[in-house]
Amino acid sequence: AATESAILLKNNGVLPLKENKTVAIIGPMAHAPYDQLGTWSFDGDKNHTVTPLKALQSDEYKHIKYYYEAGLGHSRDESTRNFERAKSIARQADVAVVFVGEEAILSGEAHSLSDINLIGKQSDLLKAIKSTGKPVVMVVMAGRPLTIERDLPYADAVLYNFHPGTMGGLAIMNLLYGKANPSGKLPVTFVREVGQIPMYYNHNNTGRPAQDWITPINDIPLEAPQTSLGNTSFYLDSGKDPLFAFGYGLSYSTFEYSDLNLSSNEVNANDTLTVTATIKNTSDIDGTEVVQLYVRDLVGSITRPVKELKGFQRLALKASEAQTVSFKLPISELAFYGKDLIKKVEAGQFDIWVAPNSTEGLKGSFTVKE
């Protein structure tokens, strides 16, 4: 479960790690057996937790040469006194893996934060390690989607795990070293800044949706006319898009989508639509792709979401293998409660996507008849 739920958000080629290279293990979450269990684990016993550090000390990874320095005592630690030691071991290693996030007590019911950046001096630690010139992998364990945009320039790869539980450390090491291939997809939207919240993929459209082009705040001319920016719905300082969209997630494999086909372009409310597409693993690495099905109702009697997830499938593909994925969509699943509070399917045109996430994919359309 920990392996399949981890999400690879960024990879500039540093992952998977090579077993003959020396690794520096850094950060407060590298060995935090209690906090790795996450919130609501009242019966959890930290003595059973396999942390990333403990995983490296296991028989499976005992041949890996590594150095360890937490750098920070815990996620809220404000002291930089151990930064130089952390930088020193990073310089001795071929790659540094920095484990950051938040303690279990900081997330869960009634544990809200107004600032969801990495807390304490964790961002500073990441910058310090990146300053050594060594490749940096950031591994995040947190109970919420943090605003990590400011940290991305200092990480060559990012693996997001939320709080992965008892066996999280071994799962993470298997992913970092390529013994497992990341396949998780984001179940939430990751915003750039906390001020973008609420932001979610299945939002209703606005009267003036933002276009693909927007004017960044620093490009706005002085004394610009009030209407010169188009009066559309975006943030002047953070744009219109999230940092990472719902359904997003990378893999060590690459996948190609093609040949979208609908069993019919016109259906009735009691029909079932079959949607197929070809998914090909275009890499030389076996992998699993989570293929997603989205629908948009274009002509509802009340405002409808711009997209709705209607299905997903985990598709295991060998290197260079192609398979046909098939979705059965009962048209009854397109029903919604109208202003008369009666749930029904309304006639009209619909868009449909078979996609790797909520912002891409193969697009088709069909019509529900009266």
C-alpha positions in Angstrom: 0.0 0.0 0.0 2.8 2.4 0.9 4.6 1.7 -2.4 1.5 2.1 -4.6 0.4 5.3 -2.9 3.7 7.2 -3.2 3.6 9.9 -5.9 6.6 10.9 -7.9 6.1 14.7 -8.6 9.5 15.6 -10.2 12.5 13.7 -11.6 15.3 15.3 -13.5 16.9 12.0 -14.1 18.5 11.5 -10.7 16.1 8.6 -9.9 16.2 5.7 -9.7 19.4 5.8 -7.5 22.4 3.6 -8.4 23.3 1.0 -5.7 27.0 1.5 -6.3 26.8 5.2 -5.4 27.2 6.7 -1.9 24.1 8.4 -0.5 23.7 11.0 2.1 20.6 10.5 4.3 19.5 13.9 5.7 16.4 15.5 7.3 14.1 15.1 10.3 11.8 12.6 8.7 14.6 10.1 7.7 14.2 8.4 11.1 10.9 9.5 12.8 9.2 6.2 13.6 6.3 7.7 15.5 5.5 10.5 13.1 5.8 8.2 10.1 2.7 6.4 11.3 0.6 9.6 10.8 -2.3 11.0 12.7 -5.2 8.8 14.0 -2.8 5.8 14.6 -3.8 5.5 18.2 -2.8 1.8 18.4 0.3 2.3 16.3 3.6 1.0 17.9 6.6 3.0 16.7 8.8 0.1 17.6 7.4 -1.7 14.6 8.1 1.2 12.2 10.6 0.7 9.4 12.0 4.1 8.7 14.1 4.9 5.6 17.2 4.8 7.8 16.2 1.4 9.3 15.5 0.2 5.7 19.0 1.1 4.7 20.3 -1.0 7.6 18.3 -4.1 6.7 19.7 -7.1 4.9 18.2 -5.9 1.6 20.2 -2.7 1.6 23.2 -3.4 3.8 25.5 -3.2 0.8 24.6 0.5 0.2 27.2 2.9 1.5 25.6 5.8 3.2 26.1 8.7 5.6 23.4 10.0 8.0 22.9 13.4 9.6 19.4 14.6 10.4 20.4 18.2 10.3 17.2 19.1 12.3 15.9 17.4 15.4 12.3 17.4 14.2 10.1 19.1 11.6 9.6 22.3 13.7 13.2 22.7 14.6 14.5 26.3 14.1 18.1 25.6 14.8 20.7 25.5 12.0 23.6 24.3 14.2 23.9 21.0 12.5 23.6 22.3 8.9 27.4 22.2 8.3 27.6 18.6 9.3 24.8 17.8 7.0 26.5 19.7 4.2 29.7 17.8 4.9 28.2 14.4 4.5 26.4 15.6 1.3 29.8 16.6 -0.2 31.2 13.1 0.6 28.3 11.4 -1.1 27.2 11.1 -4.8 23.6 12.1 -4.1 21.7 13.5 -1.1 18.2 12.4 -0.1 16.5 14.9 2.2 13.5 13.7 4.2 11.2 16.5 5.1 7.5 16.9 6.1 5.6 17.3 9.3 5.0 15.5 12.5 1.9 13.4 13.0 0.4 15.8 15.6 0.4 18.7 13.1 -2.3 17.2 10.8 -5.7 15.6 11.2 -9.0 16.7 12.6 -8.8 20.1 14.4 -5.1 20.5 13.5 -5.3 23.2 10.8 -2.5 25.4 9.6 -2.7 28.9 8.0 0.8 28.4 6.6 1.3 25.1 4.8 4.9 25.6 3.7 7.5 23.3 5.1 7.8 24.3 8.7 10.8 25.0 10.9 14.1 25.4 8.9 13.4 22.5 6.5 13.4 24.7 3.4 16.7 26.2 4.6 18.1 22.8 5.1 17.2 21.8 1.6 18.8 24.9 0.2 21.9 24.3 2.2 22.3 20.7 0.8 21.6 21.9 -2.7 24.4 24.5 -2.3 26.9 21.6 -2.2 26.4 21.0 -5.9 25.3 17.4 -5.3 22.0 16.0 -6.8 19.2 16.3 -4.3 16.1 14.1 -3.9 13.4 15.5 -1.6 11.2 12.9 0.1 8.1 14.4 1.8 6.1 12.7 4.6 3.1 14.9 5.5 -0.5 14.6 6.4 -1.6 17.3 3.9 -0.6 18.7 0.5 2.0 21.2 1.4 2.8 24.3 -0.7 6.2 23.2 -1.9 6.7 25.4 -5.0 9.4 27.4 -3.3 11.3 24.2 -2.6 11.2 22.7 -6.1 14.2 24.6 -7.5 16.4 22.9 -4.8 15.3 19.4 -5.5 16.2 17.3 -8.6 13.5 14.8 -7.7 10.5 14.9 -5.4 8.7 11.8 -4.0 5.6 12.6 -2.0 4.4 10.0 0.5 2.0 11.6 2.9 2.5 9.6 6.1 3.3 6.2 4.7 2.8 4.0 7.8 4.8 1.2 9.4 6.5 -0.1 6.3 6.9 3.3 4.6 10.7 3.3 4.9 11.2 0.1 2.9 8.6 1.2 0.4 10.5 4.5 -0.1 13.8 2.8 -0.5 12.4 0.3 -3.0 11.0 3.3 -5.0 14.2 5.4 -4.8 16.4 2.4 -6.0 14.0 1.3 -8.7 13.0 -2.0 -7.2 9.5 -0.6 -7.4 8.3 1.8 -10.0 6.2 4.8 -8.8 2.6 4.6 -9.9 0.7 6.8 -7.5 -1.5 9.7 -8.6 -2.5 12.8 -6.6 -5.9 12.4 -4.9 -6.0 16.1 -4.3 -4.9 19.3 -6.0 -1.5 20.8 -4.9 -1.7 24.6 -4.9 1.1 27.1 -5.4 0.2 29.3 -2.5 -2.3 28.9 0.4 -4.2 31.9 -1.0 -5.2 29.8 -4.0 -7.4 27.6 -1.8 -10.0 26.5 -2.5 -8.8 25.0 -5.8 -10.0 21.7 -7.1 -10.2 20.0 -10.5 -14.0 19.6 -10.5 -14.9 23.3 -10.0 -17.8 25.0 -11.7 -16.8 27.4 -14.5 -16.8 31.1 -14.0 -18.4 33.7 -16.2 -15.0 34.9 -17.3 -12.6 31.9 -17.3 -8.9 32.7 -17.6 -7.3 32.1 -21.0 -4.1 30.2 -21.6 -2.3 33.6 -21.5 -2.2 35.8 -18.5 -0.1 38.8 -17.5 2.3 38.1 -14.7 2.2 40.7 -12.0 5.7 42.1 -12.7 4.8 42.6 -16.4 1.9 44.9 -15.7 2.7 48.4 -17.0 2.5 51.3 -14.5 -0.9 53.1 -14.6 -2.4 50.3 -16.7 -6.1 50.7 -17.5 -8.4 48.7 -15.2 -9.7 46.5 -18.0 -6.3 45.9 -19.7 -5.8 42.5 -18.1 -9.0 41.1 -19.5 -11.0 40.8 -16.3 -10.7 37.0 -16.2 -10.4 34.7 -13.2 -6.8 34.3 -12.2 -4.5 35.4 -9.5 -2.2 38.2 -10.5 0.6 36.7 -8.4 0.1 33.0 -8.8 -1.7 32.5 -12.1 -4.7 30.3 -12.8 -3.2 26.8 -12.5 -2.3 24.7 -9.5 1.3 23.5 -8.8 0.3 19.9 -9.5 -3.1 18.9 -10.7 -5.5 16.3 -9.4 -4.5 12.9 -10.8 -0.9 13.9 -11.6 2.0 11.5 -11.0 5.1 10.5 -12.7 6.7 7.1 -13.3 10.1 5.7 -14.4 8.2 4.5 -17.4 6.7 6.7 -20.1 3.2 6.1 -21.5 1.5 7.0 -24.8 -2.3 7.4 -25.2 -3.9 6.8 -28.5 -7.0 5.5 -30.4 -9.8 6.8 -28.3 -13.1 5.1 -29.3 -16.7 5.5 -28.1 -19.2 2.7 -28.7 -21.7 5.3 -29.8 -21.8 9.1 -30.3 -25.5 9.2 -29.3 -27.0 7.4 -26.2 -30.1 7.3 -24.1 -30.4 7.9 -20.4 -30.6 4.1 -19.7 -27.7 3.1 -22.0 -24.1 2.2 -21.1 -21.3 3.8 -23.0 -18.1 1.8 -23.7 -15.0 3.9 -23.9 -11.7 2.4 -25.1 -8.2 3.7 -25.7 -4.7 2.2 -26.3 -2.1 2.8 -23.7 1.5 1.9 -24.6 4.6 1.8 -22.4 7.1 3.6 -24.6 10.0 3.0 -22.2 12.3 0.0 -21.5 11.0 -0.2 -17.9 8.0 -2.2 -16.8 5.4 0.1 -15.2 1.9 0.7 -14.0 -0.3 3.6 -15.3 -3.4 4.8 -13.5 -5.7 5.6 -16.5 -8.5 8.0 -15.7 -11.9 8.7 -17.2 -13.3 12.2 -17.0 -16.6 13.7 -18.3 -18.0 17.2 -18.7 -21.6 18.1 -19.1 -21.7 21.1 -21.5 -25.4 22.1 -21.3 -26.7 21.4 -17.8 -29.8 23.4 -16.6 -27.6 24.5 -13.7 -23.8 25.1 -13.8 -21.9 21.8 -14.0 -18.3 21.1 -13.1 -15.6 21.5 -15.8 -14.6 17.9 -15.3 -15.7 14.9 -13.2 -13.8 11.7 -12.6 -15.9 8.8 -13.5 -13.5 5.9 -13.3 -9.9 4.8 -13.2 -7.9 1.6 -13.8 -4.4 0.5 -12.8 -2.9 -0.9 -16.0 0.4 -2.9 -15.6 2.4 -2.7 -18.8 5.7 -4.5 -19.7 8.4 -2.5 -21.4 7.1 -1.5 -25.0 3.8 -3.3 -24.3 0.5 -1.8 -25.5 -2.9 -2.7 -24.1 -6.5 -1.5 -24.7 -8.2 -0.1 -21.7 -12.0 -0.2 -21.6 -14.4 1.7 -19.4 -18.1 1.1 -19.0 -19.9 4.3 -18.2 -23.6 3.9 -17.3 -25.3 7.1 -18.5 -27.2 7.1 -15.3 -24.0 8.2 -13.6 -24.3 11.5 -15.4 -27.5 12.3 -13.3 -27.5 15.3 -11.0 -29.9 17.2 -8.8 -31.4 20.2 -10.7 -33.0 23.2 -9.2 -36.2 21.2 -8.8 -34.2 18.9 -6.5 -35.0 15.9 -8.7 -32.0 13.8 -9.7 -32.0 13.0 -13.4 -29.9 12.7 -16.6 -30.4 15.7 -18.8 -30.1 15.6 -22.6 -27.3 17.4 -24.3 -23.6 17.2 -25.3 -20.8 15.8 -23.2 -17.1 15.9 -23.5 -15.1 12.8 -22.4 -11.4 12.2 -21.7 -9.2 9.1 -21.2 -6.3 10.7 -19.4 -3.2 10.4 -17.2 -4.4 13.3 -15.1 -7.1 15.9 -14.9 -5.4 18.4 -17.3 -4.4 16.1 -20.2 -5.6 13.2 -22.2 -7.5 12.0 -25.3 -10.8 14.0 -25.8 -14.0 12.9 -27.4 -17.7 13.8 -27.2 -21.1 12.3 -27.2 -24.7 13.3 -27.0 -27.4 12.2 -24.6 -30.7 12.2 -26.5 -34.1 13.3 -25.1 
